[in-house]
């Protein structure tokens, strides 16, 4: 009976999230600016039949035309049956292989339409929810329900209500893809807890963990930040191995379990890489441009550009403004075209190697040059000025908007809350407070981990999907935790009276 209730309530919570996402109909108006290349790659694969990861020139050119709307471009390609163009070996946006894979599979499964990105995201969330339910069918499902309630509440924030934000973080897009990794991360952490208690795991559990790892690694390839969702697992493995250093049998079990988790991680990475052309490996474009982001994020310091840097990286022969405070991506490009080997090349020629391995190497060198020459300013940028953006961003995310088309979402949240509380109340006599506490502590730990990439890069509301989620997840998980703790205290008091 308990498992049936857990399954039913989890299904209701998941459906509430699905209906909330689809009710926004973002695919009708969102510009999907960061996803231009991967949408072009998805159209190339699903419509023109090119190999996954390669980009046909027809959708690429149309989507990159200034002022072009992806919805109109897709409609024109399908209705006018535009012929195929030349094929590019890779995408050119420096975002890695994850987004082209996701867009290609979504368009192939659900049709060449932007709403397929929503369907693809919900499909992966549903698949990871099912895998968790099959592995942990009892009260542990409260963790999944709470996470999906938090995700639904997020749909009422400026992430969906502000047009300027929607242009940078669309549901199913690059910066929103973090949500795909949440449930796999929770699943793998619970698998570690199970092993900690039982010192064993089965073949079925390994298969389900492998599926979750596959989804999580895809999320990492789309947006590198979900990698920290594995940090508690890696740390837990180290703690388990140190817990009984003299017990040879337990050490052997821990080693085997750790080898399984690491093996699943490596196999998942190889699986996704194998789907893509070797040109991504050769040019070093498997992942997003890490050093590019680190270098350009130094503009967080109000004194950027530091003295002498504009002369050291003089790109005014192509970019009149050179390095400057609000250069964004262009600051990274400026370093690249200022190099001696690129000074005599046109912007188009030099631009073909943006975000390749050599580009990343040069941006890394430029970053450490700045560190050596301006250590004080670098420390101020990363540890003083960047953190100042975190609290204001989270405050902004507390602004709730229930206007159309978000007017139905509060009712879905109410449905989710009733379903979740039904499971919590049914489990009150079974130490459900432990599960609620685990969820709260885990999300608090994730929140601290999430601060690292935000200090490395930068925090704006369109880049803070993870921090916003963790904030709401902690708020939401505190409710059943408090209820369970109050009931536990009341039961203890009753037992004291009767004794």
C-alpha atoms as one frame of an Amber mdcrd trajectory, in Angstrom:
protein
   0.000   0.000   0.000   2.849   2.366   0.880   4.563   1.802  -2.467   1.322
   2.343  -4.371   0.737   5.636  -2.578   4.330   6.697  -3.254   3.976   5.878
  -6.966   0.611   7.639  -7.253   1.684  10.815  -5.483   4.956  10.958  -7.443
   3.031  10.622 -10.700   0.706  13.468  -9.680   3.621  15.717  -8.732   5.410
  14.979 -12.004   2.257  15.642 -14.029   1.852  18.948 -12.196   5.334  19.943
 -13.331   4.694  18.819 -16.923   1.411  20.721 -17.170   3.045  23.821 -15.696
   5.892  23.770 -18.227   3.599  23.180 -21.196   1.117  25.843 -20.080   3.776
  28.538 -20.596   4.099  27.744 -24.324   7.543  29.325 -24.387   8.304  27.700
 -27.722   5.941  30.181 -29.367   7.883  33.308 -28.432  11.255  32.543 -26.802
  14.157  33.620 -29.060  16.529  30.811 -27.915  19.583  33.030 -28.469  22.194
  30.723 -26.850  20.779  27.646 -28.629  21.054  28.897 -32.234  23.771  26.457
 -33.289  22.360  23.393 -31.559  18.893  24.065 -33.002  20.528  24.255 -36.437
  22.312  20.962 -35.711  19.028  19.379 -34.606  17.255  20.483 -37.802  20.197
  19.212 -39.849  19.951  15.772 -38.238  16.176  15.336 -38.065  15.171  17.076
 -41.318  18.157  16.984 -43.675  19.606  13.676 -42.504  23.127  14.903 -41.806
  25.190  13.092 -39.211  24.461  14.075 -35.633  26.643  17.030 -34.676  27.243
  18.319 -38.190  25.445  21.505 -39.210  23.722  22.071 -42.540  24.311  25.518
 -43.979  20.627  26.214 -44.721  19.252  26.251 -41.139  22.572  27.612 -39.853
  22.437  30.629 -42.147  18.751  31.305 -41.517  18.997  31.073 -37.739  22.096
  33.282 -37.639  20.517  36.009 -39.753  20.144  39.133 -37.540  16.540  39.519
 -36.398  15.611  35.968 -37.375  13.146  34.134 -35.132  13.786  30.396 -34.794
  10.056  29.638 -34.964   9.758  31.425 -38.333  12.950  29.860 -39.675  11.781
  26.334 -38.848   8.367  27.009 -40.365   9.936  28.304 -43.574  12.333  25.355
 -43.835   9.507  22.841 -43.454   6.873  24.588 -45.582   9.105  25.774 -48.433
  11.167  22.570 -48.428  14.395  24.534 -48.705  17.306  22.567 -50.181  20.287
  21.522 -48.109  23.391  23.691 -48.059  27.038  23.060 -47.312  27.758  21.081
 -44.162  29.874  22.408 -41.290  31.879  19.750 -39.411  30.923  21.137 -35.969
  28.851  23.806 -34.296  30.637  27.136 -33.855  29.281  28.488 -30.567  31.724
  26.769 -28.214  29.017  25.090 -26.133  30.214  21.517 -26.606  28.456  18.377
 -27.798  25.588  18.124 -25.308  23.169  20.636 -26.795  23.455  19.353 -30.415
  22.865  15.804 -29.162  19.817  16.815 -27.139  18.293  18.955 -29.907  18.915
  16.252 -32.520  17.302  13.499 -30.457  14.387  15.729 -29.406  13.618  16.783
 -32.989  13.961  13.192 -34.207  11.619  11.828 -31.511   9.023  14.593 -31.262
   9.261  16.461 -34.567  11.160  19.485 -35.863   9.533  22.071 -33.624  10.824
  24.123 -30.709   8.229  22.586 -28.394  10.123  19.324 -28.903  12.871  20.774
 -26.689  10.286  20.992 -23.882   9.095  17.465 -24.609  12.667  16.185 -24.657
  13.448  17.797 -21.315  10.271  16.445 -19.704  10.969  13.008 -21.178  14.401
  12.906 -19.529  13.016  14.192 -16.212  10.279  11.547 -16.385  12.786   8.821
 -17.258  15.032   9.692 -14.322  11.967   9.877 -12.031  10.895   6.404 -13.157
  14.393   5.017 -12.597  14.448   6.450  -9.078  10.970   5.066  -8.328  11.977
   1.586  -9.480  15.086   1.654  -7.292  13.686   3.423  -4.205   9.900   2.848
  -4.248   9.126   3.940  -0.704   9.316   7.155   1.237  12.595   8.135  -0.488
  10.355   9.360  -3.324   9.569  12.346  -1.114  12.943  13.730  -2.247  11.884
  13.611  -5.894   8.491  15.135  -5.163  10.024  18.028  -3.245  12.519  18.719
  -6.020   9.776  18.825  -8.655   7.627  21.119  -6.525  10.609  23.481  -6.274
  11.069  23.301 -10.060   7.400  24.169 -10.544   7.589  27.164  -8.207  10.576
  28.390 -10.239   8.240  28.764 -13.216   6.609  31.713 -11.416   9.879  33.645
 -11.088  11.513  36.094 -13.529  13.054  33.055 -15.232   9.780  32.862 -17.173
   8.113  36.228 -16.538  10.857  38.589 -17.763  11.244  38.795 -21.545  14.905
  39.772 -21.269  15.604  36.734 -19.078  13.600  34.335 -21.264  15.780  35.424
 -24.180  18.809  34.052 -22.344  17.401  31.052 -20.460  14.569  29.215 -22.208
  12.994  26.017 -20.890  14.700  23.129 -22.655  17.661  25.333 -23.517  21.310
  25.401 -22.511  21.102  27.337 -19.288  17.953  25.557 -18.113  19.377  22.109
 -18.767  20.790  21.903 -15.265  17.376  20.625 -14.124  17.929  17.386 -16.068
  20.778  16.435 -13.743  18.972  16.984 -10.434  17.206  13.635 -10.045  20.178
  11.585 -11.341  22.379  13.348  -8.783  19.916  12.577  -5.969  19.605   8.965
  -7.176  23.360   8.355  -7.165  23.654   9.911  -3.703  20.905   7.610  -2.382
  22.716   4.675  -3.989  25.791   5.638  -1.990  23.710   5.844   1.218  22.242
   2.399   0.490  25.725   0.957   0.007  26.906   2.661   3.202  24.177   0.858
   5.172  24.110  -2.522   3.408  27.619  -2.778   1.900  26.128  -4.385  -1.171
  24.400  -3.524  -4.430  22.728  -5.588  -7.140  22.754  -5.815 -10.917  19.364
  -4.111 -11.260  20.560  -1.239  -9.088  23.673  -0.865 -11.244  21.572  -0.744
 -14.421  19.342   1.997 -13.018  22.370   3.900 -11.727  23.894   3.575 -15.200
  20.801   5.128 -16.769  20.920   8.009 -14.304  24.636   8.508 -14.931  23.996
   8.599 -18.683  21.421  11.373 -18.232  23.625  13.297 -15.791  26.657  13.160
 -18.098  24.510  14.485 -20.953  23.503  17.383 -18.690  27.192  17.987 -17.945
  28.027  18.031 -21.658  25.213  20.526 -22.254  26.112  22.777 -19.337  29.266
  21.890 -17.409  28.062  23.109 -14.011  25.966  19.986 -13.140  29.290  18.189
 -12.629  29.165  19.263  -8.974  26.060  17.102  -8.506  28.542  14.221  -8.380
  30.804  15.834  -5.786  28.876  14.406  -2.783  29.178  10.952  -4.375  32.945
  11.257  -4.890  33.397  12.633  -1.362  31.171   9.896   0.044  33.259   7.201
  -1.627  36.384   8.627  -0.012  34.701   8.737   3.415  33.431   5.160   3.082
  36.901   3.936   2.140  38.414   5.708   5.169  35.736   4.538   7.602  37.253
   1.068   8.092  40.880   1.239   6.937  41.832  -2.105   8.543  38.845  -4.120
   7.330  40.132  -5.806   4.167  36.744  -7.241   3.187  34.955  -3.902   3.467
  37.764  -2.116   1.646  37.393  -4.601  -1.188  33.629  -3.979  -1.329  34.137
  -0.219  -1.319  36.713  -0.484  -4.089  34.343  -2.553  -6.222  31.465  -0.139
  -5.657  33.687   2.855  -6.423  34.952   1.134  -9.560  31.351   0.598 -10.689
  30.441   4.286 -10.211  33.607   5.518 -11.941  33.109   2.950 -14.699  29.539
   4.140 -15.285  30.794   7.732 -15.474  33.521   6.919 -18.000  31.222   4.685
 -20.062  28.570   7.423 -20.177  31.087   9.985 -21.411  32.344   7.595 -24.095
  28.779   6.788 -25.173  27.874  10.410 -25.898  31.236  11.165 -27.522  30.843
   8.137 -29.806  27.622   9.609 -31.231  29.440  12.687 -32.528  31.894  13.207
 -35.408  35.581  12.948 -34.529  35.970  16.591 -35.566  34.685  17.598 -32.112
  37.492  15.605 -30.486  40.127  16.870 -32.919  39.217  20.527 -32.396  38.730
  20.180 -28.630  35.041  21.120 -28.643  33.593  18.315 -26.534  32.916  20.703
 -23.653  32.015  24.368 -23.365  34.764  27.002 -23.358  35.912  26.971 -19.721
  38.885  29.341 -20.028  36.901  31.628 -22.298  34.324  32.119 -19.533  36.956
  32.500 -16.822  38.821  35.176 -18.774  35.844  37.285 -19.805  34.369  37.108
 -16.282  37.208  39.323 -15.027  35.212  42.289 -16.286  33.299  41.975 -12.987
  36.016  44.206 -11.526  35.064  47.892 -11.935  38.660  48.773 -12.904  38.721
  46.370 -15.840  40.448  46.825 -18.350  43.619  46.923 -16.224  46.469  49.228
 -17.314  48.453  47.896 -20.243  46.104  45.024 -21.139  44.542  46.871 -24.067
  48.030  47.292 -25.530  49.080  43.722 -24.695  46.009  42.360 -26.482  45.487
  44.987 -29.159  42.630  43.916 -31.423  41.572  47.327 -32.692  42.471  46.323
 -36.260  39.281  44.201 -36.212  37.333  45.406 -33.162  37.494  49.177 -32.799
  36.542  49.142 -29.127  39.292  46.643 -28.187  39.159  45.132 -24.703  36.567
  46.946 -22.633  34.392  46.728 -19.536  31.255  45.455 -21.255  32.928  43.396
 -23.970  31.524  40.035 -22.894  32.440  37.269 -25.338  34.125  39.837 -27.559
  36.902  40.241 -24.959  37.868  36.616 -25.459  37.747  37.021 -29.231  39.903
  40.142 -28.869  42.678  38.133 -27.222  42.508  35.574 -30.022  42.726  37.986
 -32.958  45.495  39.989 -31.234  47.900  37.051 -31.423  50.700  37.422 -33.999
  49.524  34.403 -36.014  46.037  35.927 -36.357  46.796  39.597 -36.954  46.937
  39.221 -40.739  43.853  37.024 -40.958  40.353  38.292 -41.625  37.734  38.153
 -38.881  36.045  35.282 -40.719  39.247  33.239 -40.993  40.234  33.768 -37.362
  36.654  33.191 -36.268  36.577  29.671 -37.673  38.876  28.539 -34.851  37.064
  30.249 -31.999  36.524  27.882 -29.043  38.881  25.270 -30.484  41.600  23.724
 -28.313  44.214  26.312 -29.341  41.779  29.143 -28.585  41.179  27.742 -25.102
  44.935  27.394 -24.555  45.529  31.027 -25.488  42.692  32.227 -23.228  44.176
  30.190 -20.381  47.564  31.822 -20.995  45.922  35.257 -21.071  44.119  34.585
 -17.799  47.283  33.553 -15.971  49.113  36.532 -17.451  46.502  38.757 -15.816
  46.844  36.802 -12.551  50.616  37.322 -12.529  50.489  40.993 -13.467  47.425
  41.983 -11.414  47.094  39.519  -8.502  45.311  41.977  -6.208  42.695  42.942
  -8.800  42.179  39.288  -9.763  41.484  38.281  -6.160  39.118  41.220  -5.775
  37.247  40.261  -8.951  36.742  36.629  -7.956  36.302  36.839  -4.201  34.788
  40.273  -3.643  32.977  41.640  -6.689  31.562  38.410  -8.144  29.999  37.162
  -4.880  28.230  40.518  -4.542  25.913  39.516  -7.394  24.674  36.306  -5.745
  22.368  37.688  -3.024  20.694  40.316  -5.281  20.086  37.620  -7.892  18.397
  35.341  -5.349  16.331  38.264  -4.053  15.186  38.976  -7.597  14.202  35.324
  -7.951  11.810  35.709  -5.005   9.532  37.891  -7.141   6.531  35.706  -7.953
   4.326  36.471 -10.959   0.993  34.665 -11.400  -0.263  36.657 -14.371  -1.221
  34.961 -17.646   0.158  32.532 -18.820   1.336  31.543 -15.327  -2.130  31.844
 -13.766  -2.773  28.069 -13.767   0.556  27.114 -12.219  -0.481  27.881  -8.583
  -3.255  25.285  -8.925  -0.760  22.706 -10.155   1.492  23.555  -7.200  -1.472
  23.044  -4.859  -2.077  19.621  -6.427   1.589  18.753  -5.963   1.603  19.924
  -2.347  -1.483  17.859  -1.473  -0.001  14.757  -3.109   3.356  15.165  -1.390
   1.856  15.853   2.029  -0.339  12.764   1.678   2.810  10.655   1.384   4.528
  12.527   4.212   1.553  12.090   6.568   1.284   8.403   5.669   4.945   7.955
   6.615   5.004  10.049   9.799   5.378   6.991  12.023   8.306   5.665   9.983
  10.933   8.282  10.732  10.090  10.262   7.618  11.925  13.162   9.235  15.193
  11.417   8.350  14.335  11.504   4.647  13.204  15.127   4.815  16.391  16.037
   6.673  18.490  14.206   4.075  16.828  16.179   1.275  17.360  19.493   3.067
  20.998  18.809   3.942  21.759  17.453   0.466  20.337  20.538  -1.233  22.153
  22.816   1.197  25.364  21.008   0.291  24.588  21.337  -3.403  23.972  25.049
  -2.891  27.455  25.462  -1.427  28.938  23.453  -4.299  27.065  25.639  -6.793
  28.815  28.737  -5.478  32.091  27.526  -7.007  31.103  27.875 -10.696  29.398
  31.174  -9.920  32.624  32.530  -8.476  34.610  31.151 -11.410  32.227  32.684
 -13.962  29.502  35.165 -12.994  26.007  35.338 -11.529  23.028  36.871 -13.262
  19.482  35.625 -13.002  19.727  33.923 -16.409  22.853  32.023 -15.282  21.597
  31.171 -11.778  19.013  28.453 -12.477  20.866  26.106 -10.130  21.119  28.543
  -7.218  17.470  29.524  -7.599  16.413  25.882  -7.633  18.435  25.039  -4.517
  17.005  28.047  -2.686  13.430  26.958  -3.372  14.222  23.282  -2.758  15.548
  24.123   0.711  12.427  26.194   1.445  10.105  23.439   0.211  11.884  20.565
   1.971  11.813  22.487   5.257   8.003  22.167   5.397   7.734  18.347   5.710
  10.858  18.354   7.874   9.252  20.718  10.390   5.978  18.769  10.279   7.760
  15.474  10.875   9.868  16.926  13.692   6.793  18.399  15.415   4.924  15.075
  15.168   7.972  13.211  16.461   8.265  15.556  19.433   4.525  15.210  20.114
   4.760  11.406  20.000   7.692  11.447  22.406   5.719  13.661  24.773   2.709
  11.310  24.576   4.891   8.314  25.402   6.311  10.206  28.366   2.799  10.951
  29.646   1.658   7.329  29.334   4.762   6.037  31.056
